[in-house]
Amino acid sequence: MTAPDFSFEQAAMARGFSRIAGVDEVGRGPLAGPVVAAAVVLDPERIPPGLNDSKKLTAKRRAALNAAILASADVSLGQASVEEIDRLNILRAAHLAMIRAIEGLSTPPDHCLIDGNLIPRDLTLSAEPVVKGDARSLSIAAASIVAKIRRDHLMRDLAQHFPGYGWETNAGYPSKSHRLALQNIGITPHHRRSFKPVHNILWQQKNVSD
């Protein structure tokens, strides 16, 4: 698999755009915690070497690249809460987090490269979807790294207050230990009630109490 490059950004510049933001989100699959998005406008003269899809990097490499991105690019983070995920559905909530990240940039971008096959429907800026964008576009790869670092940090913080679920290592994803903890310890305010494993436990509890 080839590494991400700057070709999507260069193609947008060739069409007359000058501030291109890569946008990605992390946390669509977990049973707990918010979904976090990042928007990154790279400086073409100061792109940190080694950017790639955050999932393909070691934790140490991610941390080093995160610091390099924050030092050289315009970066903004946005998130959508568990309540918003349950109310809107996870896709809409992820798109809401993306819009919040874009709106938080120091200067608005004039074009956005959005990871995935859909553009958030409430986004009013010029944008294009890039399927598997974190492995194809350097700006989206940078956003994937920043978003993952932020979300992992949030989940480690939550793990301090809600021990036993393993969030410091599983980041809220449905690992075996997390599923067992749901059964044995119960559901926290940070669990997504609209997600099937959580919903099923609530349904079971309701039937027992009835």
C-alpha positions in Angstrom: 0.0 0.0 0.0 1.4 3.4 -1.0 1.8 6.1 1.6 -0.4 9.2 1.6 0.8 12.1 -0.5 -0.1 15.8 -1.3 -1.8 15.1 -4.6 -5.4 15.9 -3.5 -4.2 19.1 -2.0 -2.2 20.1 -5.1 -5.2 19.3 -7.3 -7.4 21.6 -5.2 -4.7 24.3 -5.4 -4.7 23.9 -9.2 -8.4 24.6 -9.1 -7.8 27.9 -7.3 -8.1 26.9 -3.6 -5.4 28.1 -1.2 -6.4 26.9 2.3 -7.1 23.2 2.2 -8.2 21.4 5.4 -7.9 17.6 5.8 -10.7 16.4 8.1 -11.0 13.0 9.9 -12.8 11.6 12.9 -12.0 8.9 15.4 -14.4 6.9 17.5 -17.3 5.7 15.4 -17.0 2.1 16.6 -16.6 2.3 20.4 -19.4 1.6 22.9 -18.3 4.5 25.1 -17.0 8.0 24.9 -17.4 10.9 22.4 -16.5 10.9 18.7 -13.6 13.3 18.1 -12.7 15.0 14.8 -9.7 17.1 13.7 -9.3 19.6 10.9 -5.7 20.3 9.8 -4.4 22.8 7.3 -0.8 21.8 6.5 1.9 24.3 5.6 3.2 22.9 2.2 6.7 24.1 3.2 6.7 22.4 6.6 4.9 19.0 6.2 6.2 16.6 9.0 7.8 13.6 7.3 6.3 10.2 7.9 2.6 11.2 8.1 0.3 8.2 7.7 -3.0 6.7 8.7 -2.9 6.8 12.6 -3.8 3.1 12.7 -0.6 2.2 10.9 1.7 4.0 13.4 3.1 3.0 16.7 1.9 5.0 19.8 5.4 6.5 20.1 5.5 7.6 16.4 1.9 9.0 16.7 2.9 11.1 19.7 6.0 12.5 17.9 4.0 13.3 14.7 1.2 14.9 16.8 3.7 17.3 18.3 5.2 18.0 14.9 1.7 18.7 13.4 0.7 21.0 16.2 4.0 23.0 15.8 3.7 23.4 12.0 0.0 23.4 11.0 -3.3 25.1 11.7 -5.1 22.5 13.8 -8.6 22.4 15.4 -10.5 19.6 17.2 -14.2 19.1 17.6 -16.3 16.4 19.3 -19.8 15.2 19.6 -21.0 13.8 23.0 -22.5 10.5 23.8 -25.9 12.2 24.1 -25.5 13.6 20.6 -24.5 10.2 19.3 -27.6 8.6 20.8 -29.9 11.4 19.6 -28.6 11.9 16.0 -26.9 8.5 15.2 -23.2 7.9 15.0 -22.7 9.1 11.4 -24.5 12.4 11.9 -22.7 12.9 15.2 -19.3 12.2 13.5 -20.2 14.8 10.8 -21.2 17.3 13.6 -17.8 16.8 15.2 -16.1 17.4 11.8 -18.0 20.7 11.3 -17.1 21.8 14.8 -13.4 21.1 14.0 -13.5 23.0 10.7 -15.2 25.9 12.4 -12.5 26.1 15.0 -9.6 26.7 12.6 -7.9 30.1 13.1 -8.8 31.1 9.5 -11.6 29.3 7.6 -10.4 26.9 4.9 -11.7 27.4 1.3 -11.8 23.7 0.6 -12.0 20.6 2.8 -10.9 17.0 2.1 -13.3 14.8 4.1 -12.3 11.2 5.0 -15.0 8.8 3.9 -17.6 8.7 1.1 -19.9 11.5 2.4 -19.7 15.2 3.0 -21.4 16.4 6.2 -24.7 17.7 4.9 -24.6 20.9 7.0 -21.1 21.9 5.8 -21.4 25.1 3.7 -17.8 25.2 2.5 -16.4 23.6 -0.7 -15.5 20.0 0.1 -14.8 16.6 -1.5 -15.0 13.1 0.1 -11.9 11.0 0.0 -12.5 7.3 0.6 -9.7 5.8 2.8 -8.4 9.4 2.9 -6.2 8.9 5.9 -4.1 6.5 3.8 -4.1 8.7 0.7 -4.0 12.4 1.7 -1.3 13.9 4.0 -3.7 16.5 5.4 -6.3 13.8 6.3 -3.5 11.5 7.7 -2.5 14.4 9.9 -6.1 14.9 11.1 -6.4 11.2 11.9 -3.3 11.4 14.1 -4.4 14.5 16.0 -7.9 13.2 16.5 -6.7 9.8 17.8 -4.3 11.3 20.2 -7.0 13.5 21.6 -9.6 10.8 21.9 -7.2 8.3 23.5 -6.3 11.0 26.1 -10.0 11.6 26.8 -10.7 7.9 27.3 -7.7 7.5 29.6 -9.1 10.4 31.7 -12.5 8.8 31.8 -10.9 5.5 32.8 -9.6 7.2 36.0 -13.2 7.9 37.1 -14.8 4.7 35.8 -12.2 1.9 36.5 -12.8 -1.7 35.4 -13.8 -1.1 31.8 -10.2 -0.9 30.4 -10.8 2.3 28.6 -7.1 3.3 29.1 -6.2 0.5 26.7 -9.3 -0.3 24.6 -10.4 3.4 24.3 -14.1 2.3 24.6 -14.0 -0.2 21.8 -15.9 -3.4 22.3 -13.0 -5.6 23.5 -13.9 -8.8 25.3 -12.9 -7.3 28.7 -15.1 -4.2 28.0 -18.1 -6.4 27.2 -17.6 -8.4 30.3 -17.3 -5.3 32.4 -20.6 -4.0 30.9 -22.3 -7.2 32.1 -20.6 -7.3 35.5 -20.2 -3.7 36.5 -23.0 -2.1 34.5 -23.5 0.8 32.2 -22.0 4.3 32.9 -23.2 7.7 31.7 -20.5 7.5 29.1 -21.9 4.4 27.3 -23.7 4.9 24.0 -27.2 3.6 24.7 -28.1 3.4 21.0 -25.3 0.9 20.4 -26.6 -2.7 20.4 -24.4 -4.3 23.1 -25.3 -1.5 25.5 -29.0 -1.3 24.4 -29.4 -5.1 24.9 -28.1 -4.9 28.5 -30.5 -2.1 29.2 -33.4 -4.1 27.7 -32.5 -7.1 29.8 -32.4 -5.0 32.9 -35.8 -3.4 32.1 -37.3 -6.9 31.6 -35.9 -8.1 34.9 -37.3 -5.0 36.8 -40.7 -5.3 35.1 
